[in-house]
Amino acid sequence: MSNPDPNSQSATAARQLNWPLFRKHLLDHCRDGVVFVDPHGKIKAWNRELESITGMTANKVVGQQFTPAILQLSCVEGTSIPHAECPMAECLKTGVEASGEYRITGRSGREVKVEITFVPVLCAKGLVHGAVLLVHDYTIQLDLQRQLKDLYEFSTLDSLTQVANRSEFERVLEEYVRAHQTTNFVCSLIICDIDFFKQINDNFNHHIGDQALVAFASLLKKFVRSKDVVARYGGEEFVILCANCDGESAVQRAEEIRLTLNKTPQPMLEGKCMTASFGVSQLTSTDTPTDFFVRADTALLNAKEEGRNRVVCETALDLKAGADIDKNQFVSDAGLIWKKPKGKVLLRQEFRTITPIPLVVSKLRGYIVERDADLLRIEPDWVSFTIDCVDPTNRSRRGCFIADIEFQVHKVNQSEKSARNIGKETYIQITLREAKRKWFSTNATDLAPEMLREIRDFLMIADDESRLLVDPATSSDVVR
């Protein structure tokens, strides 16, 4: 007896397949709700998953006209969808697939959040023969996301104040330092501490002290943006990581917080106001997370030593014994660390002034605008721009300088502070370089001193203020 032809057997089996049975099994085991409607919108199939979601069996709805009311369909916001705006009718009319998020009323009146896709069934000629409705219940995913969110908040938020906790702050701090090292991401840190917090606990009680912490944290959150992080570091000490924010802007924000807190009566303290001290630092390319934090923490300690209820900023450029100097820096004869200039230096001078940096920067902005200078690069403590120059004694002598201006802030030692009644001094380095040698290579050296005097006058550096370095190329004398 010969073996049967397998191809012949397959062809016979295919002719005997019960396609309606296959379709029923497919629908009944589909994990999404499925509805078939004919070209007129009448329901032809309603699978088990949709029965489970809605609580309505197929025999109750098959043969009925599909309307939003059958599913008690509403928008995500909860607004009912009228019959005239039925998405299924639109799908049948236009032959265009559509999808969206909706709410339907499920078993026992429970609202279920679903994603529904309306798919037209088209023939080869493009005629609409009906439509398929796919209902995906993502309530379980939302519940899981909510649980994960609760777990995340439990592990990252301070339970009392509902701002980030210390471990979350330290994690983000490391991320921001890495981002700065790879993309020069600008970031500043504010550390703040409620003044005399122990007296609040002693004079009222610890419960009132907790309320004061919550009020302070709530105020801090009003001054942060989406990428900023406010955290409770410990006790009454809080930190704010300010993304895309230089030191000057961070100081301004800290001052706004300080003033607001100082003028806000606290109900738990019988209408009295609290004060706080603030330390600020800006992230630099050589910082580790510890360097960045310690600098701001040092500024906070200085704010407390200077009388509390104030903002102090510590810059990374404050000279420290044994400081590491990288290849892009140098130490001047005056003992200050500066950026190393590139190209031929015509003239460089350092100055010490009591004029605050914000005022110096404001004057510099005015000078750049007035001279129509072209900015080359700006950093929080350094700016570079080009200036066209004409010799007033000979209009044919023209040139173009590159001016590099760098700023530092240094604390005045105790003896100088007492004598001069100031706490900070601004140090400024002005470097002039040639931008285009072919224009005035023989005259640039003669024109540079006059250009430097012009810049110095605009920056309000008086003649009687200390000029620390005359010309690094020809002199090592320090003028005091």
PAVOGU-583814 format. One record per residue (C-alpha): x, y, z. Coordinates in steps of 0.05 Angstrom, whole numbers. Layout:
PAVOGU-583814
R | X | Y | Z
R | X | Y | Z
...
end
This chain:
PAVOGU-583814
R | X | Y | Z
R | 0 | 0 | 0
R | 30 | 67 | -21
R | 36 | 125 | 27
R | -14 | 181 | 17
R | 11 | 245 | -15
R | 22 | 294 | 43
R | 8 | 354 | -2
R | -58 | 323 | -21
R | -75 | 312 | 53
R | -58 | 384 | 70
R | -102 | 410 | 15
R | -159 | 366 | 38
R | -150 | 389 | 111
R | -149 | 462 | 90
R | -215 | 454 | 54
R | -245 | 423 | 116
R | -222 | 477 | 165
R | -278 | 508 | 206
R | -260 | 582 | 198
R | -316 | 608 | 244
R | -289 | 562 | 298
R | -219 | 590 | 289
R | -245 | 661 | 291
R | -284 | 646 | 356
R | -222 | 616 | 389
R | -180 | 676 | 368
R | -231 | 725 | 396
R | -242 | 687 | 461
R | -167 | 683 | 476
R | -149 | 753 | 456
R | -124 | 794 | 516
R | -157 | 857 | 490
R | -231 | 870 | 484
R | -255 | 862 | 412
R | -318 | 885 | 377
R | -338 | 873 | 303
R | -389 | 918 | 271
R | -418 | 917 | 201
R | -418 | 977 | 153
R | -481 | 1003 | 187
R | -451 | 1001 | 256
R | -488 | 939 | 282
R | -449 | 895 | 330
R | -431 | 827 | 301
R | -382 | 801 | 352
R | -364 | 816 | 425
R | -309 | 774 | 456
R | -299 | 746 | 525
R | -247 | 797 | 547
R | -296 | 853 | 534
R | -349 | 815 | 573
R | -299 | 812 | 631
R | -284 | 887 | 626
R | -355 | 912 | 618
R | -396 | 858 | 652
R | -442 | 854 | 590
R | -448 | 787 | 554
R | -445 | 781 | 479
R | -518 | 756 | 473
R | -542 | 822 | 503
R | -506 | 867 | 454
R | -496 | 829 | 388
R | -545 | 856 | 337
R | -551 | 924 | 371
R | -527 | 989 | 340
R | -460 | 1009 | 369
R | -464 | 1075 | 407
R | -421 | 1107 | 461
R | -477 | 1094 | 510
R | -468 | 1018 | 505
R | -399 | 1025 | 537
R | -418 | 1088 | 575
R | -359 | 1117 | 538
R | -329 | 1183 | 563
R | -266 | 1223 | 553
R | -207 | 1216 | 600
R | -230 | 1279 | 636
R | -297 | 1245 | 649
R | -341 | 1282 | 598
R | -392 | 1236 | 565
R | -386 | 1227 | 490
R | -452 | 1243 | 455
R | -481 | 1198 | 401
R | -468 | 1250 | 347
R | -393 | 1248 | 362
R | -387 | 1172 | 363
R | -315 | 1154 | 342
R | -340 | 1088 | 311
R | -389 | 1124 | 266
R | -332 | 1171 | 244
R | -288 | 1111 | 229
R | -341 | 1078 | 186
R | -355 | 1144 | 150
R | -283 | 1163 | 134
R | -248 | 1095 | 132
R | -192 | 1124 | 174
R | -163 | 1088 | 235
R | -166 | 1127 | 301
R | -146 | 1114 | 373
R | -149 | 1149 | 439
R | -155 | 1143 | 515
R | -224 | 1137 | 545
R | -262 | 1116 | 606
R | -317 | 1063 | 605
R | -362 | 1038 | 660
R | -345 | 966 | 678
R | -372 | 915 | 726
R | -409 | 942 | 787
R | -404 | 1013 | 760
R | -328 | 1014 | 765
R | -295 | 1064 | 718
R | -241 | 1032 | 675
R | -187 | 1071 | 638
R | -177 | 1042 | 569
R | -143 | 1055 | 503
R | -190 | 1043 | 444
R | -170 | 1035 | 372
R | -222 | 1039 | 316
R | -198 | 1002 | 254
R | -239 | 1004 | 189
R | -244 | 939 | 149
R | -230 | 957 | 76
R | -234 | 915 | 13
R | -185 | 919 | -44
R | -226 | 975 | -76
R | -223 | 1016 | -11
R | -296 | 1005 | 7
R | -313 | 1002 | 81
R | -342 | 934 | 101
R | -345 | 947 | 175
R | -297 | 961 | 231
R | -260 | 928 | 289
R | -258 | 960 | 357
R | -199 | 941 | 402
R | -204 | 957 | 476
R | -141 | 954 | 518
R | -151 | 959 | 594
R | -90 | 992 | 624
R | -119 | 1001 | 694
R | -73 | 947 | 720
R | -12 | 982 | 691
R | -35 | 1047 | 722
R | -43 | 1013 | 789
R | 27 | 983 | 782
R | 56 | 1051 | 762
R | 21 | 1082 | 822
R | 51 | 1030 | 868
R | 120 | 1039 | 838
R | 112 | 1115 | 846
R | 92 | 1106 | 919
R | 152 | 1060 | 930
R | 199 | 1110 | 895
R | 173 | 1168 | 936
R | 180 | 1127 | 1000
R | 253 | 1113 | 984
R | 271 | 1184 | 958
R | 228 | 1233 | 998
R | 236 | 1258 | 1068
R | 174 | 1233 | 1105
R | 162 | 1297 | 1144
R | 173 | 1352 | 1092
R | 160 | 1313 | 1028
R | 222 | 1341 | 993
R | 279 | 1296 | 971
R | 318 | 1261 | 1025
R | 393 | 1261 | 1035
R | 407 | 1198 | 995
R | 367 | 1223 | 935
R | 403 | 1290 | 938
R | 471 | 1255 | 939
R | 451 | 1212 | 879
R | 429 | 1272 | 838
R | 490 | 1312 | 860
R | 536 | 1258 | 830
R | 495 | 1258 | 766
R | 501 | 1334 | 759
R | 576 | 1332 | 771
R | 584 | 1278 | 717
R | 541 | 1319 | 669
R | 584 | 1380 | 681
R | 647 | 1341 | 666
R | 620 | 1315 | 600
R | 576 | 1372 | 575
R | 597 | 1432 | 617
R | 528 | 1431 | 650
R | 521 | 1493 | 693
R | 497 | 1481 | 764
R | 498 | 1516 | 831
R | 485 | 1492 | 902
R | 448 | 1529 | 958
R | 454 | 1502 | 1029
R | 408 | 1535 | 1080
R | 395 | 1528 | 1153
R | 340 | 1556 | 1197
R | 370 | 1604 | 1246
R | 365 | 1587 | 1321
R | 321 | 1527 | 1307
R | 336 | 1497 | 1375
R | 302 | 1557 | 1407
R | 238 | 1540 | 1368
R | 239 | 1470 | 1396
R | 255 | 1495 | 1466
R | 205 | 1553 | 1468
R | 147 | 1518 | 1434
R | 157 | 1443 | 1426
R | 183 | 1392 | 1377
R | 116 | 1385 | 1343
R | 116 | 1460 | 1328
R | 188 | 1452 | 1305
R | 166 | 1399 | 1255
R | 113 | 1447 | 1229
R | 166 | 1500 | 1220
R | 208 | 1452 | 1179
R | 148 | 1435 | 1135
R | 134 | 1509 | 1125
R | 206 | 1523 | 1106
R | 208 | 1464 | 1057
R | 143 | 1489 | 1025
R | 174 | 1557 | 1015
R | 237 | 1527 | 983
R | 194 | 1487 | 934
R | 163 | 1552 | 909
R | 231 | 1575 | 885
R | 253 | 1513 | 846
R | 243 | 1495 | 773
R | 229 | 1427 | 741
R | 302 | 1404 | 739
R | 321 | 1432 | 807
R | 323 | 1389 | 869
R | 306 | 1412 | 939
R | 323 | 1364 | 994
R | 326 | 1359 | 1069
R | 398 | 1343 | 1084
R | 388 | 1333 | 1158
R | 356 | 1367 | 1218
R | 339 | 1438 | 1199
R | 389 | 1440 | 1141
R | 363 | 1439 | 1069
R | 397 | 1440 | 1001
R | 376 | 1463 | 932
R | 411 | 1438 | 869
R | 399 | 1492 | 818
R | 405 | 1465 | 747
R | 426 | 1511 | 690
R | 440 | 1565 | 741
R | 506 | 1602 | 753
R | 530 | 1625 | 820
R | 506 | 1697 | 812
R | 435 | 1674 | 795
R | 436 | 1624 | 854
R | 456 | 1680 | 901
R | 398 | 1722 | 876
R | 350 | 1664 | 886
R | 376 | 1651 | 956
R | 367 | 1724 | 972
R | 295 | 1722 | 948
R | 282 | 1662 | 992
R | 315 | 1696 | 1051
R | 275 | 1760 | 1044
R | 209 | 1722 | 1034
R | 221 | 1679 | 1095
R | 241 | 1740 | 1136
R | 175 | 1775 | 1120
R | 128 | 1715 | 1126
R | 92 | 1708 | 1194
R | 88 | 1635 | 1216
R | 22 | 1615 | 1249
R | 55 | 1558 | 1288
R | 103 | 1609 | 1318
R | 46 | 1656 | 1340
R | 56 | 1700 | 1280
R | 131 | 1709 | 1288
R | 177 | 1703 | 1228
R | 235 | 1656 | 1218
R | 303 | 1672 | 1188
R | 354 | 1628 | 1154
R | 426 | 1630 | 1131
R | 449 | 1610 | 1061
R | 514 | 1585 | 1030
R | 522 | 1584 | 955
R | 574 | 1553 | 908
R | 578 | 1541 | 833
R | 602 | 1475 | 803
R | 669 | 1478 | 768
R | 704 | 1429 | 720
R | 753 | 1405 | 773
R | 701 | 1394 | 828
R | 684 | 1328 | 859
R | 615 | 1323 | 891
R | 650 | 1332 | 958
R | 688 | 1395 | 935
R | 623 | 1425 | 908
R | 585 | 1411 | 973
R | 641 | 1431 | 1021
R | 648 | 1498 | 987
R | 574 | 1514 | 996
R | 576 | 1487 | 1067
R | 635 | 1532 | 1083
R | 597 | 1591 | 1056
R | 538 | 1572 | 1102
R | 585 | 1571 | 1162
R | 612 | 1639 | 1142
R | 541 | 1666 | 1137
R | 528 | 1642 | 1208
R | 594 | 1671 | 1234
R | 577 | 1738 | 1202
R | 512 | 1743 | 1240
R | 462 | 1696 | 1206
R | 402 | 1715 | 1163
R | 447 | 1728 | 1102
R | 473 | 1697 | 1038
R | 547 | 1681 | 1027
R | 577 | 1654 | 964
R | 643 | 1617 | 961
R | 677 | 1613 | 893
R | 723 | 1557 | 871
R | 775 | 1609 | 854
R | 789 | 1628 | 926
R | 863 | 1611 | 934
R | 877 | 1554 | 982
R | 944 | 1529 | 1006
R | 968 | 1472 | 963
R | 914 | 1482 | 910
R | 924 | 1439 | 848
R | 937 | 1479 | 785
R | 918 | 1447 | 719
R | 950 | 1459 | 652
R | 900 | 1514 | 634
R | 916 | 1555 | 696
R | 974 | 1595 | 724
R | 992 | 1629 | 789
R | 1007 | 1703 | 781
R | 1061 | 1740 | 819
R | 1006 | 1765 | 865
R | 992 | 1693 | 885
R | 925 | 1686 | 849
R | 902 | 1629 | 805
R | 878 | 1652 | 736
R | 860 | 1620 | 670
R | 921 | 1615 | 624
R | 911 | 1661 | 563
R | 919 | 1633 | 494
R | 958 | 1668 | 439
R | 1004 | 1728 | 444
R | 992 | 1769 | 506
R | 1002 | 1844 | 494
R | 986 | 1867 | 564
R | 957 | 1837 | 627
R | 941 | 1871 | 693
R | 908 | 1850 | 757
R | 867 | 1896 | 801
R | 836 | 1893 | 869
R | 773 | 1933 | 882
R | 716 | 1936 | 933
R | 665 | 1943 | 877
R | 619 | 1882 | 880
R | 622 | 1834 | 821
R | 548 | 1845 | 800
R | 563 | 1920 | 792
R | 627 | 1906 | 754
R | 590 | 1857 | 708
R | 535 | 1908 | 696
R | 586 | 1960 | 676
R | 620 | 1910 | 630
R | 555 | 1894 | 595
R | 546 | 1969 | 582
R | 617 | 1974 | 554
R | 606 | 1915 | 507
R | 542 | 1945 | 481
R | 571 | 2015 | 473
R | 633 | 1990 | 436
R | 592 | 1941 | 394
R | 641 | 1887 | 415
R | 634 | 1816 | 391
R | 627 | 1765 | 447
R | 671 | 1703 | 437
R | 656 | 1665 | 501
R | 621 | 1675 | 568
R | 630 | 1636 | 632
R | 605 | 1654 | 702
R | 673 | 1683 | 722
R | 703 | 1700 | 655
R | 685 | 1735 | 589
R | 723 | 1742 | 523
R | 706 | 1792 | 468
R | 737 | 1829 | 410
R | 743 | 1905 | 405
R | 760 | 1947 | 344
R | 811 | 2001 | 360
R | 831 | 2066 | 324
R | 891 | 2107 | 344
R | 863 | 2177 | 360
R | 927 | 2210 | 336
R | 927 | 2173 | 270
R | 860 | 2146 | 243
R | 896 | 2101 | 194
R | 924 | 2061 | 253
R | 869 | 2010 | 266
R | 869 | 1945 | 302
R | 828 | 1891 | 335
R | 841 | 1866 | 405
R | 815 | 1805 | 443
R | 799 | 1824 | 515
R | 796 | 1769 | 567
R | 767 | 1792 | 634
R | 765 | 1745 | 694
R | 736 | 1757 | 763
R | 749 | 1729 | 832
R | 721 | 1743 | 901
R | 765 | 1737 | 963
R | 749 | 1745 | 1036
R | 786 | 1801 | 1070
R | 828 | 1778 | 1129
R | 806 | 1801 | 1198
R | 857 | 1857 | 1206
R | 842 | 1887 | 1137
R | 767 | 1879 | 1149
R | 770 | 1919 | 1213
R | 811 | 1973 | 1181
R | 771 | 1979 | 1116
R | 702 | 1957 | 1142
R | 691 | 1908 | 1084
R | 683 | 1833 | 1081
R | 696 | 1818 | 1007
R | 741 | 1844 | 952
R | 735 | 1834 | 877
R | 797 | 1815 | 839
R | 798 | 1828 | 765
R | 848 | 1806 | 712
R | 846 | 1842 | 644
R | 886 | 1810 | 588
R | 893 | 1841 | 519
R | 914 | 1798 | 459
R | 920 | 1811 | 385
R | 860 | 1787 | 344
R | 887 | 1804 | 274
R | 962 | 1814 | 270
R | 961 | 1837 | 197
R | 922 | 1900 | 214
R | 968 | 1930 | 266
R | 1024 | 1884 | 286
R | 1072 | 1942 | 292
R | 1025 | 1987 | 332
R | 987 | 1938 | 377
R | 1035 | 1945 | 435
R | 1028 | 2021 | 434
R | 952 | 2019 | 430
R | 942 | 1966 | 484
R | 954 | 2010 | 546
R | 902 | 2061 | 524
R | 852 | 2006 | 510
R | 863 | 1977 | 579
R | 853 | 2045 | 612
R | 787 | 2051 | 574
R | 762 | 1984 | 600
R | 787 | 1998 | 670
R | 750 | 2065 | 673
R | 686 | 2032 | 649
R | 691 | 1979 | 703
R | 698 | 2034 | 756
R | 768 | 2013 | 777
R | 795 | 2077 | 808
R | 867 | 2100 | 800
R | 879 | 2094 | 875
R | 856 | 2021 | 878
R | 910 | 1968 | 880
R | 940 | 1946 | 815
R | 973 | 1881 | 831
R | 1012 | 1866 | 768
R | 1039 | 1914 | 717
R | 1062 | 1870 | 659
R | 1076 | 1796 | 667
R | 1122 | 1796 | 606
R | 1170 | 1849 | 634
R | 1159 | 1855 | 708
R | 1151 | 1811 | 769
R | 1142 | 1868 | 818
R | 1077 | 1867 | 857
R | 1049 | 1935 | 872
R | 1013 | 1939 | 939
end
